[in-house]
Amino acid sequence: MKFVFVHRFLLLLLALVAPIVPAFAESRVALVIGNSAYKHVAELPNPRNDSAKITEKLESLGFEVKRADDLGYDAIRRTLRDFSRRATGADMAIVFFAGHGMEVNKSNYLIPTDARLETDREISYEAVPLELVTETVSGAKALRLVMLDACRNNPFSNKMKITSPSRSLGRGLSRIEPTAGTLVSYAAKEGTTADDGRGQHSPYTKALLKHLDEPGLEINFLFRKVRDSVLQETNGKQEPFTYGSLPGSRLYLKSARPKPAQPEKQPGLQLSEAAQIWAVTQDSKSTLVLEAFRKAYEGTPFSALARARISELNDIVKRQTSSQPADPKSASNKTAQEVVPEIHTENKTENKIASIASEPEPEITGRFASDKELVRGIQQALNRHRCDAGRVDGAWGRKGREAAARFARFAKLSLGSAPSEEMFDTIDQTSGKVCPLACGAKYNAKGGKCVLKKCGKGKRLSNSGSCLTTVKKKSPKKRARKTARAARAKSSSTSTSRNRRPGSSRAGQWVGCSGSKLFDPC
């Protein structure tokens, strides 16, 4: 028994110490750039702070990080070239950029600190195209990731002179379609700007710092959590977005914490033998048999059960003997017969409680902590595809099943009705918006949103979505006056026609005797 306890202690100690030792088998490299000190526009306070904290976070995750702040045009291109060599052949390669970025004529650029950008033509000569940054990580084998906190309100656009009317100057960054296996994460989705933040970090960087080292968080699910955090931080004003797709294998920046090894339950021969003998002895009505069992297996849980049962039997026999002194033998026999079923039932309950207490806790398998978390992930993925899974509450009901069926119909995929990790992966790894935007009768689909219909002046929108002419109701007094005037006019007209003599004139015409209009009198 002493060996068993020592063995359990060593296993527990090993389980506690093992998570302390980090083990990153993959080769991981990262480039972090924070441009704050712009020479020709106002300085940005947060990018340098953001790059410092992101560097610390990535280093704690096993990345070899190259940090470079306040880079001009030549410096940023050389830094990207050098990092491209390090990224080639690595398992994971990440580029993080915080600073100014802009979109000109549907092309995205990162702006160095020495850029002037006096005209739109100079963007190609003074800024770095985003395609060059995505090309930098293209040599990595598993994860190629670019994170851009560069969608801030751009001061260059206010003073930039547009030389060609056909060239457009966008707000924020435009949509990008990176090559397969590459993810590009924007701090704010296309056409919108990101907040630099009132504290030391921008909302986007703050969300990254919160979730990057969360254990067991798959990379796609990580950026969905980042999106939710930023939306909450900015009251829905800023929505990050991730473009691109990854292969079918699951990727983690930090794997799930290893579960503490459960000490292996290896009961000794005595405990196993006691359980087998107790199964036969527990129905015995003899205190001698129970006492013999108790002595033979002293130190086991069954010995205590036997002692308790013997004590209860003796107490009941004594009470029955004192209440019926005339026939103690009969009383004791009757009591034993009556009390044994009751004690037997209590022992069964005790055995059940003991067995339940000794059972190991059920282990949670997979990436999700519980079935409810799995359902929440599926609901979020379905809503992202506009399939209307309802509230993200972790409860799988009729609305969730209908949303899954709708997704399967429009995606032309086979999808079961019961939530599973396979269902989550299928929905999550499907790009674009699968389900068509469903708007009510009073709304029109416009720009991926449901917009309320507008009616012209003097019209109103009905529940069926039609524009109806607004009828101005007259007051009861006005209706009464109008009715009275009409009645008086009719009465006057009738009396005039009755009093007119044949042959009299009306409006310059002669009226014959028969009342017909003639040129000559009767």
Protein Blocks (a to p, Z undefined) as FASTA:
>chain_A
ZZmmmmmmmmmmmmmmmmmpccdfbacdddddddfbcfkbccdfklmmmmmmmmmmmmmn
opacdddehiafklmmmmmmmmmmmmnopabdcdddedddddeehiacdddfkbnklafk
lmmmmcccfklmmmmmmmpmklccddddfkbccfklmmpccfbfkbccdehjadddddeh
iacddfbdehiacdebjalbdfklmmmmmmmmgghiafklmmmmmmmmmmmmnnomaccd
deddddfbdcdfbdcddddddddddddfklmmmmmmmmmmmmpcbfklmmmmmmmmgoia
klmmmmmmmmmmmmmmmmmmmmmmmlmmlmmmmmmmmmmmmmmmmmmmmmmmmmmmmpcc
dddedjbfbfklmmmmmmmmmmmnononojaehpacfklmmmmmmmmmmnopacdfbdcf
klmmmmmmpgcjfbacdddfkbcceehiacdddddehiacdfkopacdddddddfklmmm
mmmmmmmmmmmmmmmmmmpcghiaeehiacdfkopacfbdZZ
